[in-house]
Amino acid sequence: MKRDSDVDEGPVAEVSGLRVEIGGRAIVDGVSFRVLPGKVTALVGASGSGKTTTGLALLGSYPHGARVTGEVRVAAGERVGHIPQHPATVLAPARRIDALLTDIARPRVRHLPRGRRRAAARTLVVRALTDAQIPDAEHLLRRYPHQLSGGQQQRVVLAQALLLGSRIVVADEPTTGQDSLTKGRVVEQLAAVAARGIAVVLLSHDLEVVRALADEVVVMRAGKVVESGPSPRVWAAPRHTWTRELLRSGEESPSFDDALRVGPPALSVRGLTARHSGARYAASTAVVLRVPELDLGAGECLAVVGRSGSGKTTLARCLAGLHRGHDGEVLLDGTPLPRSLRDRHRAQLAAVQYVFQDAQAAFDEHRSVLHQVARSAVRLRGADAETARREALTTTARLGLPEDTVRRRPGKLSGGELQRAALARALLARPRVLLCDEITSGLDTVTRRDILRTLTELVRERADMSVVLITHDLETAALAHRLAVLDAGEVVEQGPAQEVLSAPRHPFTRSLVGSLERPAARTGP
């Protein structure tokens, strides 16, 4: 089907023989491709393959100390927008969303009389948020970035790019951390952006999103392009063995069913009501989560699903002692846990470990990853430094991180590599309960499969460890024993995962399951 944007125009950007070296090591090696107006060019590959470095080259941004050769040409006068993989890094934490977006909108209304500028800027901001699939824009504008879920932060950054009026948009994992309903809307939005003649460079691990959006696909591995071509051809007849492995791994997932053994409750929730802190929230609007009762069996995997902002992360933070503003009880083996992390003793801290969605923000940028992973065993278990270092190297290697990688500082690792390091750090505490907040959402299909397989193996070895999977991905949730569905801060359904997914009772659960239908691939003219 021919789109309005399918016109014979030259490229708005072109990358030719790009090579980026850091410390003599090439992280991008000889990459070439063209960016056409109205087209979606997808860069796909494993974590650390060079996708993000290549995409940022279009903005003229390179890692500190990099040696760059080759050529990156952007057409004169064209502005390049950027949607980063970790949206919190570009949202000023001390400013409300209203102020952040209004600053971007103001230059576009300077031609208006002074008395009309404020209202006009507000209209632009609300329109951009609506286009970015944020329905309750007025309510969200009053919040600070830390009060938003990862998916909401991602959509605010998309709104920033739309406000800038960019003719090229580099979208780095724009659907990471999004529920399936919102993911579909983001796909529709980016398709609409391309239909208006804007070039989209999509960096993504999500092959279904790439299938639905991309006109051209560039497959990368270890900094090199191993295959490229029109999207329909790449999907139908992949030529390189790595491309075939990526496609095959998307259809293979280990199951927790054989790896975990259900036992008596290890963690219980009773009468939990969580609120946002701060005097500016009225009592009637402060409640963000209500969980009357929830149990996690020893050796059990519980998946918690729902839309962005439904309260999934707030629930995990309450369990971990990171959200003090709640009533009710969280019990570990029948004993109430202090609400605040600060009041929990070392054994309690070790028992409940949190793996954050934004792994980059969870690491100290000035210390090596190996030091920080090993520190978990020293601080929480009293292990000596050498024993902790050996355990850290063994665990990170098992998760696919070689020693030369973990000896670097966090800024030298990709998002997927940092996510694996964060999981290793939590495992070194030998927890009773492992809280995994979207730990596979930013991973390629091969790494996702390997991480889940390794996690099930580790739990098989430690049958007393339970897992809470906070996820937007129903295919990942289907691997768990039980499933809890959140909507607008309420548990609307829970039960055995396969039972809930095969015969959902609540209308919201039915809508989530219905959104699992695979999107049709875009076709060329």
C-alpha positions in Angstrom: 0.0 0.0 0.0 1.5 3.3 -1.0 1.5 6.0 1.6 1.3 9.8 1.2 5.0 10.0 2.2 6.1 7.5 -0.5 7.6 10.2 -2.8 10.9 10.3 -4.6 12.9 12.4 -2.3 16.6 12.2 -1.4 17.7 11.2 2.1 17.4 13.7 4.9 20.4 12.0 6.6 23.1 9.5 5.6 25.6 7.5 7.5 28.7 6.3 5.5 31.4 4.1 6.9 30.9 5.3 10.5 33.5 3.9 12.9 33.6 4.9 16.6 36.5 3.7 18.7 36.9 4.0 22.5 40.3 3.1 24.0 41.2 1.4 20.7 38.1 -0.8 20.7 35.6 -0.3 17.9 32.0 -0.1 19.2 30.7 0.9 15.8 32.6 -0.4 12.7 31.9 0.6 9.2 28.1 1.3 9.5 26.3 2.8 6.5 22.6 3.5 5.8 20.3 6.2 4.5 17.4 8.0 6.3 14.5 8.9 4.0 11.7 11.3 4.7 8.5 9.6 5.6 10.3 6.3 6.2 11.0 4.2 9.3 14.5 2.8 9.4 15.0 0.3 12.2 18.3 -0.6 13.7 18.0 -4.0 15.5 20.5 -6.2 17.3 21.6 -7.4 20.7 22.5 -5.2 23.6 25.9 -3.7 23.0 25.7 -4.1 19.2 26.1 -0.4 18.6 22.6 0.7 17.9 22.4 3.6 20.3 25.9 4.9 19.4 24.9 4.9 15.8 21.6 6.6 16.4 23.1 9.3 18.6 25.6 10.0 15.8 22.7 11.6 13.9 22.6 14.1 16.7 26.3 14.7 16.6 26.7 13.0 20.0 29.4 10.5 20.7 30.9 8.9 23.9 33.5 10.9 25.7 37.0 10.3 24.3 35.7 8.5 21.2 37.7 8.5 18.0 35.2 8.9 15.1 35.8 8.3 11.4 33.5 8.0 8.4 30.7 10.5 7.7 27.3 11.5 9.1 25.4 14.0 6.9 22.2 15.6 8.0 20.4 17.8 5.4 20.8 21.5 6.0 18.2 23.0 8.3 16.8 19.7 9.4 16.3 19.3 13.2 16.9 15.9 14.8 14.7 14.9 17.8 15.6 12.2 20.3 13.6 9.9 22.4 16.2 8.2 24.7 16.0 4.7 26.1 16.1 6.1 29.7 13.7 9.0 29.7 14.4 10.1 33.3 17.9 11.2 32.2 16.5 14.1 30.1 13.7 15.1 32.5 14.8 17.7 35.1 13.8 16.1 38.4 13.1 19.4 40.2 10.6 20.8 37.6 7.0 19.8 37.0 6.1 18.4 33.6 4.1 21.6 32.8 7.2 23.8 33.1 9.4 21.4 31.2 7.1 21.2 28.2 6.1 24.9 28.3 9.7 26.0 27.9 9.8 24.0 24.6 6.5 25.4 23.4 7.2 29.1 24.0 9.4 29.7 21.0 6.6 28.5 18.7 4.2 31.2 20.0 6.5 34.2 20.1 4.8 35.6 17.0 1.5 36.0 18.9 0.5 39.0 21.0 1.9 38.7 24.5 -1.5 38.2 26.1 -2.2 35.2 24.0 1.1 33.4 24.3 0.5 31.5 27.6 -2.8 30.0 26.4 -1.4 29.1 23.0 1.7 27.4 24.6 -0.6 25.5 26.9 -2.7 24.3 24.0 0.4 23.1 22.2 1.6 21.2 25.3 -1.7 19.5 25.9 -2.0 18.5 22.2 1.6 17.0 22.2 0.8 15.0 25.3 -2.4 13.8 23.7 -0.5 12.8 20.6 1.9 10.9 22.8 -1.0 8.8 24.1 -1.3 10.5 27.5 -5.1 10.8 28.1 -5.2 12.7 31.4 -2.8 15.5 30.4 -4.0 18.1 32.8 -3.4 15.8 35.8 0.0 14.7 34.6 1.2 18.2 34.1 1.1 18.9 37.8 3.5 16.0 38.6 7.3 15.8 38.8 9.2 13.2 36.7 9.8 10.9 39.7 6.0 10.6 40.3 5.5 9.1 36.8 5.9 5.5 35.8 8.7 4.6 33.3 6.1 4.4 30.5 4.7 7.8 31.4 8.2 9.3 31.4 8.8 7.8 27.9 5.6 9.4 26.5 6.5 12.8 28.0 9.8 12.7 26.2 8.0 11.7 23.0 5.8 14.8 23.5 9.0 16.9 23.8 10.2 15.6 20.4 6.8 16.4 18.9 6.9 19.9 20.3 10.3 20.6 18.8 8.9 20.0 15.3 11.8 17.7 14.3 12.0 16.4 10.8 14.1 13.4 11.9 13.2 11.5 15.1 15.7 9.0 16.6 13.5 6.8 18.8 15.7 4.6 21.1 13.5 1.8 22.5 10.3 4.0 22.5 8.1 1.1 23.6 10.3 -0.1 26.4 8.3 -0.4 29.6 5.0 0.1 27.8 1.9 -2.1 28.3 0.6 -3.8 25.2 -2.3 -1.4 24.8 -0.1 1.7 25.0 2.6 0.0 22.8 0.0 -0.3 20.1 -0.8 3.4 20.3 2.9 4.4 20.2 3.2 2.3 17.1 0.3 4.1 15.6 1.7 7.5 16.6 5.2 6.8 15.1 3.5 5.5 11.9 1.5 8.8 11.8 4.7 10.8 12.3 6.2 9.0 9.3 3.0 9.6 7.3 3.5 13.3 7.7 6.9 13.0 6.0 9.1 12.9 9.1 11.9 10.4 9.0 12.0 8.0 12.0 15.1 6.1 13.0 13.9 3.3 15.3 16.4 1.6 17.7 14.5 -1.4 19.1 14.8 -4.8 20.7 11.0 -5.4 20.1 10.8 -7.3 16.9 7.0 -7.1 16.7 7.2 -3.3 16.9 9.9 -3.3 14.2 7.8 -5.7 12.1 4.8 -3.3 12.4 6.7 -0.1 11.8 9.8 -0.4 9.7 10.3 0.2 6.0 14.0 -0.7 6.1 15.8 -2.9 8.6 19.5 -2.7 9.6 20.6 -5.7 11.6 23.7 -5.0 13.8 26.1 -7.3 15.7 29.2 -6.3 17.6 29.2 -2.9 15.9 28.9 -4.1 12.3 25.9 -4.3 9.9 25.4 -8.0 9.2 22.2 -7.6 7.1 20.0 -4.8 5.8 17.1 -4.4 3.4 13.4 -3.8 3.0 11.5 -5.0 6.1 9.2 -7.6 4.3 12.3 -9.3 2.8 14.2 -9.4 6.0 11.3 -11.0 7.9 10.4 -13.5 5.1 13.9 -14.5 4.1 16.6 -13.5 6.5 20.1 -14.2 5.0 22.4 -13.9 8.0 22.6 -16.6 10.7 22.4 -13.8 13.4 19.2 -12.5 11.9 17.7 -15.9 11.9 18.8 -16.4 15.6 17.1 -13.1 16.6 13.8 -14.2 14.9 13.9 -17.7 16.4 14.7 -16.6 19.9 11.6 -14.4 19.9 9.5 -17.5 19.8 11.4 -19.4 22.5 10.9 -18.7 26.2 11.7 -20.9 29.3 8.9 -21.5 31.7 9.0 -21.0 35.5 6.5 -23.8 35.8 9.1 -26.5 36.0 11.7 -24.3 37.7 9.7 -23.1 40.7 8.0 -25.0 43.5 5.0 -23.5 45.2 5.0 -23.5 49.0 3.6 -21.5 51.9 3.6 -17.7 51.7 7.0 -16.1 51.8 5.6 -12.6 51.4 2.1 -11.4 52.2 0.2 -8.1 51.7 -2.7 -7.2 53.9 -4.8 -4.0 53.5 -2.2 -2.1 51.6 -3.2 1.5 50.6 -0.5 3.6 49.1 -0.5 7.4 48.6 1.7 10.0 46.9 3.6 12.0 49.5 3.4 15.8 49.5 0.9 18.3 50.9 -0.2 19.4 47.4 -2.1 16.2 47.0 -5.6 16.3 48.3 -6.7 13.3 50.5 -9.3 12.3 48.0 -6.8 12.1 45.1 -3.7 10.9 46.9 -4.5 7.2 46.9 -2.6 5.5 44.0 -2.8 1.8 45.0 -5.2 -0.5 46.9 -4.3 -4.1 47.5 -6.5 -5.8 50.1 -4.7 -9.1 50.0 -1.9 -10.7 48.0 0.3 -13.7 48.8 3.6 -14.8 47.3 4.4 -18.5 47.9 7.9 -19.7 48.7 9.5 -20.7 45.4 6.7 -19.1 43.4 6.7 -16.6 40.5 4.0 -13.9 40.6 3.6 -11.7 37.5 2.0 -8.3 38.0 0.7 -6.7 34.9 -1.2 -3.6 33.9 -1.0 -0.3 32.0 1.7 2.3 32.7 0.7 4.2 35.8 -1.6 1.4 37.1 0.5 1.0 40.3 2.7 -1.9 39.5 6.0 -0.2 40.4 4.4 1.5 43.5 3.4 -2.0 44.7 7.0 -3.2 44.2 8.4 -0.1 46.0 6.1 -0.7 49.0 7.3 -4.3 49.2 10.9 -3.1 49.1 10.5 -0.4 51.6 11.0 2.4 49.1 7.5 3.9 49.3 6.8 4.8 52.9 3.5 6.5 52.3 1.2 3.5 52.7 -1.1 1.8 55.3 -1.5 -1.9 55.8 1.1 -4.6 56.3 3.8 -6.3 54.3 4.9 -9.6 56.0 8.0 -11.7 55.3 7.4 -15.3 56.5 4.6 -13.9 58.7 6.7 -11.2 60.3 5.7 -7.5 59.5 8.4 -5.6 57.6 9.1 -2.0 58.5 7.6 0.4 55.9 10.8 2.2 55.3 14.0 0.7 54.0 15.9 2.8 56.6 14.3 0.8 59.4 15.0 -2.7 58.1 17.9 -4.6 59.5 20.6 -6.2 57.3 18.9 -9.6 57.0 15.6 -7.9 56.0 17.4 -5.8 53.4 19.1 -8.9 51.9 15.8 -10.8 51.9 13.9 -8.5 49.6 15.9 -7.2 46.7 14.8 -4.8 43.9 16.0 -4.9 40.3 15.0 -1.5 38.9 13.6 -0.8 35.5 16.2 2.0 34.9 19.4 0.2 35.6 21.5 3.1 34.6 20.2 5.3 37.4 20.8 2.5 39.9 24.6 2.5 39.5 27.2 4.9 40.8 28.9 6.2 37.6 32.3 6.7 39.4 32.9 3.0 40.4 33.3 -0.1 38.3 30.3 -2.4 37.8 32.2 -5.3 39.3 32.9 -3.3 42.5 29.2 -2.4 42.9 28.0 -6.0 42.2 30.4 -7.5 44.7 29.6 -4.8 47.3 26.1 -6.4 47.7 27.6 -9.5 49.1 29.9 -7.6 51.4 27.3 -5.2 52.8 24.3 -7.5 53.1 25.9 -10.9 53.8 29.2 -10.0 55.5 31.3 -11.7 52.8 35.0 -10.8 52.6 36.1 -8.7 49.6 37.8 -11.5 47.7 35.0 -14.0 48.1 32.5 -11.4 47.0 34.6 -10.5 43.9 34.7 -14.2 42.9 31.0 -14.6 43.3 30.4 -11.4 41.4 32.5 -12.6 38.5 30.8 -16.0 38.4 27.3 -14.5 38.5 27.9 -11.8 35.9 29.6 -14.4 33.6 26.5 -16.6 33.9 24.4 -13.7 32.9 26.5 -13.1 29.8 28.8 -10.4 31.1 32.6 -11.1 30.6 35.1 -9.9 33.1 36.5 -7.1 30.9 33.0 -5.7 30.6 32.2 -5.6 34.3 35.5 -4.1 35.2 34.4 -0.9 33.4 32.3 1.9 34.8 28.6 1.9 34.1 28.8 4.6 31.4 30.8 2.1 29.2 28.0 -0.5 29.3 24.8 -0.7 27.2 21.4 -0.5 28.8 21.0 -4.3 28.4 24.4 -5.0 30.0 23.6 -2.8 32.9 20.3 -4.5 33.4 22.1 -7.9 33.6 24.6 -6.4 36.1 21.7 -5.1 38.2 20.2 -8.5 38.4 23.6 -10.0 39.3 23.9 -7.5 42.2 20.5 -8.4 43.6 21.3 -12.1 43.4 24.5 -11.7 45.3 22.4 -10.8 48.4 20.8 -14.3 48.1 17.3 -12.9 48.5 14.2 -14.7 49.6 12.1 -12.4 47.4 13.4 -10.9 44.1 11.4 -7.9 42.8 12.1 -7.6 39.0 10.7 -4.3 37.6 10.6 -4.7 33.8 14.0 -6.4 33.7 13.4 -7.8 30.2 11.7 -4.8 28.6 15.0 -3.2 27.2 16.5 -6.5 26.1 16.8 -8.1 22.7 15.0 -11.4 22.1 18.2 -13.5 22.5 19.3 -11.9 25.8 15.7 -11.9 27.1 15.4 -15.6 26.5 18.8 -16.3 28.1 18.1 -14.1 31.1 14.8 -15.8 31.9 16.4 -19.2 31.4 19.2 -18.3 33.8 16.7 -16.9 36.3 14.7 -20.1 36.3 17.9 -22.2 36.7 19.0 -20.1 39.6 15.6 -20.4 41.3 15.7 -24.2 40.7 19.0 -24.2 42.7 17.4 -22.0 45.4 13.9 -23.3 45.8 13.2 -20.9 48.7 13.6 -17.8 46.5 10.4 -16.2 45.1 10.1 -13.9 42.2 7.8 -10.9 41.5 7.8 -10.0 37.8 6.6 -6.5 37.2 6.0 -6.5 33.4 4.0 -5.1 30.6 4.7 -8.1 28.5 2.0 -10.7 28.7 4.1 -13.3 27.0 6.7 -13.0 29.8 3.9 -12.9 32.4 2.5 -16.2 31.0 5.7 -17.9 32.2 4.8 -17.3 35.8 2.8 -19.4 38.2 0.3 -16.7 39.1 -0.9 -13.4 37.7 -2.2 -10.3 39.3 -3.8 -7.6 37.0 -3.7 -4.0 38.1 -5.9 -1.2 36.7 -6.0 2.3 38.0 -4.4 1.2 41.3 -6.8 -1.7 41.9 -6.2 -5.4 41.7 -9.0 -6.3 39.2 -8.1 -10.0 38.8 -5.6 -12.6 40.1 -5.2 -16.3 39.8 -3.1 -19.0 38.0 -1.4 -17.3 35.0 -2.6 -19.6 32.3 -6.1 -19.6 33.6 -6.3 -15.8 33.8 -4.8 -15.4 30.3 -6.9 -18.1 28.6 -10.2 -17.1 30.3 -10.0 -13.6 31.6 -13.0 -12.5 33.7 -12.5 -8.7 34.0 -13.1 -6.4 31.0 -9.7 -4.8 31.4 -7.9 -8.1 31.5 -9.8 -9.1 28.3 -8.7 -5.9 26.6 -5.0 -6.6 27.6 -5.2 -10.2 26.3 -6.9 -8.9 23.1 -4.0 -6.5 22.5 -1.6 -9.5 22.2 -2.7 -10.0 18.6 0.3 -9.6 16.4 0.2 -6.3 14.4 0.3 -6.6 10.6 3.6 -5.9 9.0 3.8 -2.7 7.0 4.0 -3.3 3.3 5.7 -1.3 0.7 4.2 0.3 -2.4 
